[in-house]
């Protein structure tokens, strides 16, 4: 019986583990991947984490993990297949074992929705990005494309248009789903070109993004755009399926409903990082969630005594 089991070893889960060990809680981290760090492992460079400008995503992830190892955090590799979270004794089943805990922090994150086109996977981190605020600065005074039509895509395009020479905005429909005020701001920017009613056929480049091929949804005509980067903003997929089945409340997008205090709909269960409902999903906010979650865990454990 652990005081705390943390599910997920991205920045939120690792930060929570550090705080939990320093609080002298008995804690274990369950990680699905053979390497800690979550999505940042695949990020070429992280330039907005305070104190570590230009650090690679892999290096930052290893620093988080090394800190955990120094404190003696226990890691268990596997995937949660089933969970019973109600009551004061939480049960988590992996294929190889069953874990019991007084509290659980859900930090399983969210995955970027992919286009699934040739070149996307190969050039991720080498011009293909899913986060304009993370990677936009690397494309200053260059030409980029943004794919998507929602609020995030339009906000990304506005952000990039301020620092890039030119921004193509590619959307499969003839109008955006984003808020009208955002669309108006974007339309007023002179270095933005709209490529409406087009889809991305492929992304090309030899080691780095060099161009993107778009295809008209009406005529089927193809066109190649010379770009240095492609920012894909077509949504995220929270890793919340097993939690929904266990009775945790989620919003319409599948994100676990939890505020800044990280408390979920079930007492003793907390959500941290990209998995929970929040405005900004960045490494720094995920790490902050981890710290807040452990504070909430301590308060909950004290209430049981």
C-alpha positions as CSV (number, residue, x, y, z in Angstrom):
1,X,0.0,0.0,0.0
2,X,1.6,3.2,-1.2
3,X,0.8,6.6,0.0
4,X,0.8,7.7,-3.6
5,X,1.0,6.2,-7.1
6,X,1.7,8.5,-10.0
7,X,0.6,7.3,-13.4
8,X,2.8,8.9,-16.1
9,X,6.4,10.0,-16.2
10,X,6.3,13.2,-18.2
11,X,7.2,16.5,-16.6
12,X,4.0,16.5,-14.4
13,X,4.6,13.0,-13.1
14,X,8.3,13.5,-12.5
15,X,7.8,16.8,-10.8
16,X,5.2,15.2,-8.6
17,X,7.5,12.3,-7.8
18,X,10.2,14.8,-6.7
19,X,7.9,16.6,-4.4
20,X,6.4,13.4,-3.0
21,X,9.8,12.0,-2.1
22,X,10.8,15.3,-0.4
23,X,7.5,15.1,1.5
24,X,8.6,11.6,2.6
25,X,5.7,9.8,1.1
26,X,5.9,6.2,-0.1
27,X,5.5,6.7,-3.9
28,X,5.8,4.8,-7.1
29,X,5.7,6.1,-10.7
30,X,4.1,3.9,-13.4
31,X,5.5,4.7,-16.8
32,X,4.3,3.2,-20.1
33,X,7.3,4.0,-22.2
34,X,10.7,2.6,-21.5
35,X,12.1,6.1,-21.2
36,X,10.8,8.9,-18.9
37,X,9.9,12.4,-20.2
38,X,6.7,12.1,-22.1
39,X,6.4,14.2,-25.3
40,X,9.4,16.4,-24.6
41,X,11.7,13.5,-25.4
42,X,10.9,14.0,-29.0
43,X,11.3,17.8,-28.9
44,X,14.4,19.0,-30.7
45,X,15.0,22.0,-28.5
46,X,13.2,23.6,-25.5
47,X,14.0,27.3,-25.4
48,X,11.4,28.5,-22.9
49,X,12.1,26.5,-19.7
50,X,13.6,29.0,-17.2
51,X,17.3,28.7,-16.6
52,X,18.0,26.2,-19.4
53,X,17.8,28.1,-22.7
54,X,18.3,25.9,-25.7
55,X,18.2,22.6,-23.8
56,X,17.1,19.6,-25.9
57,X,13.9,17.9,-24.9
58,X,15.8,14.7,-24.3
59,X,18.3,16.4,-22.1
60,X,15.6,18.1,-20.1
61,X,13.7,14.9,-19.6
62,X,16.9,13.2,-18.4
63,X,17.5,16.0,-15.9
64,X,14.0,15.4,-14.5
65,X,14.6,11.7,-14.3
66,X,18.1,12.0,-12.8
67,X,16.6,14.2,-10.0
68,X,14.0,11.4,-9.3
69,X,16.7,8.7,-9.3
70,X,18.9,10.8,-6.9
71,X,15.9,10.9,-4.5
72,X,15.3,7.1,-4.9
73,X,11.9,7.3,-6.6
74,X,10.6,3.8,-7.5
75,X,9.6,3.3,-11.2
76,X,7.4,0.6,-12.5
77,X,7.2,0.0,-16.3
78,X,3.8,-1.0,-17.6
79,X,0.4,0.3,-18.6
80,X,-2.7,0.6,-16.4
81,X,-5.4,-1.7,-17.8
82,X,-8.0,-1.2,-15.1
83,X,-8.5,1.0,-12.1
84,X,-10.8,1.1,-9.1
85,X,-10.5,4.6,-7.6
86,X,-13.4,5.1,-5.3
87,X,-12.9,4.7,-1.6
88,X,-9.8,5.2,0.5
89,X,-7.9,2.3,-1.1
90,X,-7.3,2.8,-4.8
91,X,-6.4,-0.2,-6.9
92,X,-4.5,-0.2,-10.2
93,X,-4.0,-3.2,-12.4
94,X,-1.1,-3.7,-14.8
95,X,-0.6,-6.8,-16.9
96,X,2.0,-8.1,-14.4
97,X,0.8,-6.8,-11.0
98,X,-1.7,-5.0,-8.9
99,X,-0.9,-1.8,-7.1
100,X,-2.7,-0.3,-4.1
101,X,-2.5,3.3,-2.9
102,X,-4.2,5.8,-0.7
103,X,-3.9,8.5,-3.4
104,X,-3.3,8.6,-7.2
105,X,-2.0,11.3,-9.4
106,X,-3.1,10.9,-13.1
107,X,-0.4,12.4,-15.3
108,X,-0.9,10.4,-18.5
109,X,-0.8,13.5,-20.7
110,X,-2.2,14.0,-24.2
111,X,-1.0,13.1,-27.6
112,X,-1.0,15.5,-30.5
113,X,-3.5,14.6,-33.2
114,X,-1.5,13.7,-36.3
115,X,-2.2,14.4,-40.0
116,X,-0.9,11.0,-40.9
117,X,0.8,12.1,-44.1
118,X,4.2,11.1,-45.5
119,X,7.0,13.0,-44.0
120,X,5.2,14.0,-40.9
121,X,6.7,11.4,-38.6
122,X,10.2,11.6,-40.1
123,X,10.4,15.4,-39.9
124,X,8.9,15.8,-36.4
125,X,11.3,17.9,-34.4
126,X,13.1,18.9,-37.7
127,X,10.6,21.5,-38.9
128,X,7.4,19.7,-38.1
129,X,6.0,21.0,-34.7
130,X,2.8,20.8,-32.7
131,X,3.5,23.8,-30.5
132,X,4.0,27.3,-31.9
133,X,4.8,28.9,-28.6
134,X,7.4,26.2,-27.9
135,X,9.2,26.2,-31.3
136,X,8.1,29.4,-33.1
137,X,11.2,31.3,-32.1
138,X,13.4,29.0,-34.1
139,X,11.6,30.1,-37.3
140,X,12.1,33.9,-36.9
141,X,12.2,35.6,-40.3
142,X,11.4,32.3,-42.0
143,X,8.4,31.0,-43.9
144,X,6.1,28.5,-42.2
145,X,2.7,26.8,-42.6
146,X,0.0,26.3,-40.0
147,X,-2.4,23.5,-40.5
148,X,-5.8,23.7,-38.8
149,X,-8.9,25.9,-38.4
150,X,-9.7,26.1,-34.7
151,X,-8.8,28.6,-32.1
152,X,-5.4,27.1,-31.5
153,X,-4.4,27.1,-35.2
154,X,-5.5,30.7,-35.6
155,X,-3.7,31.8,-32.4
156,X,-0.6,30.0,-33.6
157,X,-0.8,31.7,-36.9
158,X,-1.1,35.1,-35.3
159,X,1.8,34.4,-33.0
160,X,4.0,33.2,-35.9
161,X,3.0,36.0,-38.2
162,X,4.6,38.5,-35.7
163,X,8.0,36.9,-36.0
164,X,8.1,35.0,-39.3
165,X,8.5,36.4,-42.8
166,X,5.5,34.6,-44.1
167,X,2.8,32.3,-42.8
168,X,0.6,30.0,-44.9
169,X,-2.6,28.9,-43.1
170,X,-3.9,25.6,-44.5
171,X,-7.5,24.6,-43.8
172,X,-9.7,21.9,-45.3
173,X,-12.8,24.0,-45.1
174,X,-13.8,27.4,-46.6
175,X,-14.1,29.1,-43.2
176,X,-12.5,28.7,-39.8
177,X,-14.1,27.3,-36.6
178,X,-12.1,29.8,-34.6
179,X,-13.6,32.8,-32.8
180,X,-14.4,35.6,-35.2
181,X,-12.3,38.1,-33.3
182,X,-9.2,35.9,-33.8
183,X,-10.0,35.4,-37.5
184,X,-10.3,39.2,-37.9
185,X,-6.9,39.8,-36.3
186,X,-5.3,37.2,-38.5
187,X,-6.9,38.5,-41.7
188,X,-5.4,42.0,-40.9
189,X,-1.8,40.6,-41.0
190,X,-0.2,41.3,-44.3
191,X,2.3,38.4,-44.2
192,X,-0.4,35.7,-43.9
193,X,-1.7,33.8,-46.9
194,X,-4.8,31.6,-46.6
195,X,-4.9,28.3,-48.3
196,X,-8.5,27.4,-47.8
197,X,-10.3,24.2,-48.9
198,X,-7.0,22.4,-49.1
199,X,-5.5,19.4,-47.3
200,X,-1.9,18.5,-46.8
201,X,-0.8,15.6,-49.0
202,X,2.8,15.3,-47.8
203,X,5.7,17.1,-46.1
204,X,9.0,17.0,-47.8
205,X,12.6,17.7,-46.9
206,X,16.0,16.1,-46.6
207,X,16.6,16.0,-42.8
208,X,14.7,19.3,-42.4
209,X,11.4,20.6,-43.7
210,X,11.7,22.2,-47.1
211,X,8.2,22.1,-48.5
212,X,4.6,21.0,-48.1
213,X,2.3,19.7,-50.8
214,X,-1.3,20.7,-50.5
215,X,-4.3,19.4,-52.5
216,X,-7.6,21.2,-53.3
217,X,-10.6,19.6,-51.8
218,X,-12.6,20.7,-54.8
219,X,-10.5,20.2,-57.9
220,X,-7.8,17.8,-56.6
221,X,-5.2,20.1,-58.0
222,X,-1.9,19.9,-56.1
223,X,0.4,22.8,-55.1
224,X,3.8,22.8,-53.4
225,X,4.6,25.5,-50.9
226,X,8.2,26.2,-49.9
227,X,8.4,26.4,-46.1
228,X,10.9,26.0,-43.4
229,X,8.4,24.7,-40.8
230,X,5.0,23.2,-40.5
231,X,2.9,23.7,-37.4
232,X,0.1,21.2,-37.0
233,X,-2.8,22.3,-34.9
234,X,-5.6,19.9,-35.5
235,X,-6.3,19.0,-31.9
236,X,-5.1,16.7,-29.1
237,X,-6.1,13.3,-27.8
238,X,-6.0,13.1,-24.0
239,X,-4.9,9.7,-22.7
240,X,-7.9,9.4,-20.5
241,X,-9.8,6.2,-21.7
242,X,-9.0,4.1,-18.6
243,X,-9.9,6.9,-16.3
244,X,-13.2,7.5,-17.9
245,X,-14.0,3.8,-17.4
246,X,-13.1,4.1,-13.7
247,X,-15.6,6.9,-13.2
248,X,-13.5,10.1,-13.4
249,X,-15.4,13.1,-14.9
250,X,-14.0,14.4,-18.2
251,X,-15.1,17.3,-20.4
252,X,-16.3,17.1,-23.9
253,X,-12.8,16.8,-25.3
254,X,-12.0,13.9,-23.0
255,X,-9.8,15.9,-20.6
256,X,-10.0,15.1,-16.9
257,X,-12.0,17.8,-15.1
258,X,-9.6,19.3,-12.5
259,X,-8.8,22.9,-11.6
260,X,-5.6,24.5,-10.4
261,X,-5.9,22.4,-7.2
262,X,-5.7,19.3,-9.4
263,X,-8.6,17.7,-7.6
264,X,-10.8,15.4,-9.8
265,X,-14.3,14.2,-9.2
266,X,-13.1,11.3,-7.0
267,X,-11.6,12.2,-3.6
268,X,-8.0,11.1,-3.3
269,X,-7.4,11.2,-7.1
270,X,-5.7,14.2,-8.7
271,X,-4.9,15.1,-12.3
272,X,-1.7,17.0,-13.4
273,X,-0.2,18.1,-16.7
274,X,-1.7,18.0,-20.2
275,X,-4.4,15.5,-19.2
276,X,-6.4,17.9,-17.1
277,X,-8.6,20.8,-18.2
278,X,-6.4,23.9,-18.5
279,X,-5.6,26.9,-20.7
280,X,-1.9,26.4,-21.3
281,X,-0.1,23.1,-21.9
282,X,3.7,23.6,-21.5
283,X,6.5,21.9,-19.7
284,X,6.5,24.6,-17.0
285,X,2.8,24.3,-16.4
286,X,3.0,20.5,-16.2
287,X,5.8,20.7,-13.7
288,X,3.8,23.2,-11.7
289,X,0.8,20.9,-11.7
290,X,2.9,18.1,-10.3
291,X,3.9,20.3,-7.3
292,X,0.3,21.4,-6.7
293,X,-1.0,17.9,-6.9
294,X,1.4,16.6,-4.2
295,X,0.3,19.5,-2.0
296,X,-3.3,18.4,-2.5
297,X,-2.2,14.8,-1.8
298,X,-0.7,15.7,1.5
299,X,-3.8,17.6,2.5
300,X,-6.0,14.6,1.6
301,X,-3.8,12.2,3.5
302,X,-3.8,14.4,6.6
303,X,-7.6,14.4,6.5
304,X,-7.6,10.6,6.7
305,X,-5.6,10.5,9.9
